[in-house]
Amino acid sequence: VTLLPPDVAGAGSEEMKRLLDEARDYMESPQLLEVFRVVTASAADRIAEQLLEVDAKDVFSDGSSLPLAKLFGSFIALSKSLLDPEAEQCRSSIRRFADQSVLNQFCEGLFFQEGTLAAKA
């Protein structure tokens, strides 16, 4: 599934068509899927860690349960701190995202064309 239209014949110039075809190739590449998998898995792990840092640690330590409303409240508080550009959690999340080696390899492959992405294809 891609966000780009399958037929770009009416999109304008040949240069535009070439750029859209190139963008479609990148979006459909297995490397992008791998980047997505690694980054989302890392984010899910980090969210679980951050929730345990908040208030769920004591509740789950003895094997008891946590009401969903309280858990969802923790999710909301965490999401607000992650989306606040002034919050340290937001900045550290951006740094962790940018430091993913698979993301760097993908971007280098796109930029240099003869780099790691082209070599893997």
C-alpha positions as YAML, in Angstrom:
chain: A
units: angstrom
residues:
- id: 1
  name: VAL
  ca: [0.00, 0.00, 0.00]
- id: 2
  name: THR
  ca: [1.36, 3.38, -0.96]
- id: 3
  name: LEU
  ca: [0.23, 6.95, -0.58]
- id: 4
  name: LEU
  ca: [1.23, 7.83, -4.13]
- id: 5
  name: PRO
  ca: [-1.19, 7.45, -7.04]
- id: 6
  name: PRO
  ca: [-0.53, 4.44, -9.29]
- id: 7
  name: ASP
  ca: [-1.05, 6.50, -12.46]
- id: 8
  name: VAL
  ca: [0.73, 9.82, -12.61]
- id: 9
  name: ALA
  ca: [0.33, 10.36, -16.36]
- id: 10
  name: GLY
  ca: [-1.69, 13.53, -15.80]
- id: 11
  name: ALA
  ca: [0.66, 14.82, -13.14]
- id: 12
  name: GLY
  ca: [2.48, 17.23, -15.43]
- id: 13
  name: SER
  ca: [6.02, 17.15, -16.67]
- id: 14
  name: GLU
  ca: [8.23, 14.13, -17.21]
- id: 15
  name: GLU
  ca: [10.41, 15.38, -14.36]
- id: 16
  name: MET
  ca: [7.40, 15.27, -12.02]
- id: 17
  name: LYS
  ca: [6.54, 11.75, -13.18]
- id: 18
  name: ARG
  ca: [10.14, 10.62, -12.62]
- id: 19
  name: LEU
  ca: [10.20, 12.10, -9.12]
- id: 20
  name: LEU
  ca: [6.87, 10.50, -8.19]
- id: 21
  name: ASP
  ca: [8.02, 7.13, -9.55]
- id: 22
  name: GLU
  ca: [11.22, 7.42, -7.52]
- id: 23
  name: ALA
  ca: [9.27, 8.33, -4.38]
- id: 24
  name: ARG
  ca: [6.95, 5.35, -4.95]
- id: 25
  name: ASP
  ca: [9.96, 3.04, -5.26]
- id: 26
  name: TYR
  ca: [11.30, 4.29, -1.92]
- id: 27
  name: MET
  ca: [7.92, 3.96, -0.22]
- id: 28
  name: GLU
  ca: [7.52, 0.39, -1.47]
- id: 29
  name: SER
  ca: [11.10, -0.68, -0.70]
- id: 30
  name: PRO
  ca: [11.75, -3.46, 1.82]
- id: 31
  name: GLN
  ca: [14.29, -1.15, 3.47]
- id: 32
  name: LEU
  ca: [11.56, 1.33, 4.42]
- id: 33
  name: LEU
  ca: [9.49, -1.50, 5.88]
- id: 34
  name: GLU
  ca: [12.50, -2.61, 7.94]
- id: 35
  name: VAL
  ca: [13.04, 0.95, 9.19]
- id: 36
  name: PHE
  ca: [9.36, 1.15, 10.14]
- id: 37
  name: ARG
  ca: [9.51, -2.17, 12.01]
- id: 38
  name: VAL
  ca: [12.66, -1.30, 13.95]
- id: 39
  name: VAL
  ca: [11.51, 2.20, 14.88]
- id: 40
  name: THR
  ca: [8.00, 1.15, 15.94]
- id: 41
  name: ALA
  ca: [9.32, -1.77, 18.00]
- id: 42
  name: SER
  ca: [11.77, 0.55, 19.71]
- id: 43
  name: ALA
  ca: [9.02, 3.09, 20.37]
- id: 44
  name: ALA
  ca: [6.71, 0.42, 21.83]
- id: 45
  name: ASP
  ca: [9.47, -0.79, 24.15]
- id: 46
  name: ARG
  ca: [10.19, 2.75, 25.28]
- id: 47
  name: ILE
  ca: [6.52, 3.52, 25.94]
- id: 48
  name: ALA
  ca: [6.25, 0.44, 28.15]
- id: 49
  name: GLU
  ca: [9.37, 1.53, 30.04]
- id: 50
  name: GLN
  ca: [8.04, 5.05, 30.50]
- id: 51
  name: LEU
  ca: [4.67, 3.81, 31.74]
- id: 52
  name: LEU
  ca: [6.43, 1.68, 34.33]
- id: 53
  name: GLU
  ca: [8.40, 4.74, 35.42]
- id: 54
  name: VAL
  ca: [5.18, 6.65, 36.07]
- id: 55
  name: ASP
  ca: [2.68, 5.00, 38.40]
- id: 56
  name: ALA
  ca: [2.14, 1.46, 37.18]
- id: 57
  name: LYS
  ca: [5.35, 0.08, 38.70]
- id: 58
  name: ASP
  ca: [3.93, -0.34, 42.20]
- id: 59
  name: VAL
  ca: [0.62, -1.72, 40.97]
- id: 60
  name: PHE
  ca: [2.13, -4.40, 38.73]
- id: 61
  name: SER
  ca: [4.94, -5.41, 41.09]
- id: 62
  name: ASP
  ca: [2.75, -7.72, 43.18]
- id: 63
  name: GLY
  ca: [0.89, -9.19, 40.18]
- id: 64
  name: SER
  ca: [-2.28, -7.18, 40.72]
- id: 65
  name: SER
  ca: [-4.20, -5.39, 37.99]
- id: 66
  name: LEU
  ca: [-4.59, -1.77, 37.01]
- id: 67
  name: PRO
  ca: [-7.95, -0.23, 36.04]
- id: 68
  name: LEU
  ca: [-7.98, 0.67, 32.34]
- id: 69
  name: ALA
  ca: [-9.04, 4.24, 33.05]
- id: 70
  name: LYS
  ca: [-5.93, 4.77, 35.16]
- id: 71
  name: LEU
  ca: [-3.73, 3.14, 32.51]
- id: 72
  name: PHE
  ca: [-5.27, 5.26, 29.75]
- id: 73
  name: GLY
  ca: [-4.76, 8.35, 31.88]
- id: 74
  name: SER
  ca: [-1.07, 7.44, 32.04]
- id: 75
  name: PHE
  ca: [-1.04, 7.06, 28.24]
- id: 76
  name: ILE
  ca: [-2.56, 10.52, 27.82]
- id: 77
  name: ALA
  ca: [-0.07, 12.13, 30.20]
- id: 78
  name: LEU
  ca: [2.82, 10.37, 28.46]
- id: 79
  name: SER
  ca: [1.61, 11.36, 24.98]
- id: 80
  name: LYS
  ca: [1.32, 15.00, 26.02]
- id: 81
  name: SER
  ca: [4.89, 15.01, 27.32]
- id: 82
  name: LEU
  ca: [6.14, 13.31, 24.15]
- id: 83
  name: LEU
  ca: [4.41, 15.84, 21.90]
- id: 84
  name: ASP
  ca: [5.35, 18.96, 23.86]
- id: 85
  name: PRO
  ca: [8.34, 20.49, 22.00]
- id: 86
  name: GLU
  ca: [9.57, 22.08, 25.23]
- id: 87
  name: ALA
  ca: [9.60, 18.81, 27.18]
- id: 88
  name: GLU
  ca: [12.84, 16.87, 27.62]
- id: 89
  name: GLN
  ca: [10.99, 13.61, 26.84]
- id: 90
  name: CYS
  ca: [10.11, 14.97, 23.41]
- id: 91
  name: ARG
  ca: [13.70, 15.97, 22.65]
- id: 92
  name: SER
  ca: [15.11, 12.66, 23.91]
- id: 93
  name: SER
  ca: [12.56, 10.71, 21.83]
- id: 94
  name: ILE
  ca: [13.60, 12.63, 18.73]
- id: 95
  name: ARG
  ca: [17.26, 11.92, 19.48]
- id: 96
  name: ARG
  ca: [16.57, 8.18, 19.96]
- id: 97
  name: PHE
  ca: [14.64, 8.11, 16.67]
- id: 98
  name: ALA
  ca: [17.44, 9.89, 14.80]
- id: 99
  name: ASP
  ca: [20.08, 7.61, 16.34]
- id: 100
  name: GLN
  ca: [18.55, 4.41, 14.94]
- id: 101
  name: SER
  ca: [21.27, 2.90, 12.74]
- id: 102
  name: VAL
  ca: [18.75, 1.39, 10.32]
- id: 103
  name: LEU
  ca: [17.22, 4.85, 9.80]
- id: 104
  name: ASN
  ca: [20.65, 6.36, 9.14]
- id: 105
  name: GLN
  ca: [21.46, 3.62, 6.63]
- id: 106
  name: PHE
  ca: [18.16, 4.18, 4.85]
- id: 107
  name: CYS
  ca: [18.67, 7.95, 4.65]
- id: 108
  name: GLU
  ca: [22.26, 7.56, 3.45]
- id: 109
  name: GLY
  ca: [21.05, 5.17, 0.78]
- id: 110
  name: LEU
  ca: [18.47, 7.67, -0.40]
- id: 111
  name: PHE
  ca: [20.91, 10.57, -0.37]
- id: 112
  name: PHE
  ca: [23.97, 8.93, -1.88]
- id: 113
  name: GLN
  ca: [22.13, 6.45, -4.16]
- id: 114
  name: GLU
  ca: [25.21, 4.23, -4.31]
- id: 115
  name: GLY
  ca: [25.31, 3.73, -0.54]
- id: 116
  name: THR
  ca: [23.90, 1.02, 1.66]
- id: 117
  name: LEU
  ca: [20.35, 1.08, 0.25]
- id: 118
  name: ALA
  ca: [21.47, 0.53, -3.33]
- id: 119
  name: ALA
  ca: [23.87, -2.20, -2.21]
- id: 120
  name: LYS
  ca: [21.06, -4.09, -0.43]
- id: 121
  name: ALA
  ca: [18.65, -3.89, -3.37]
...
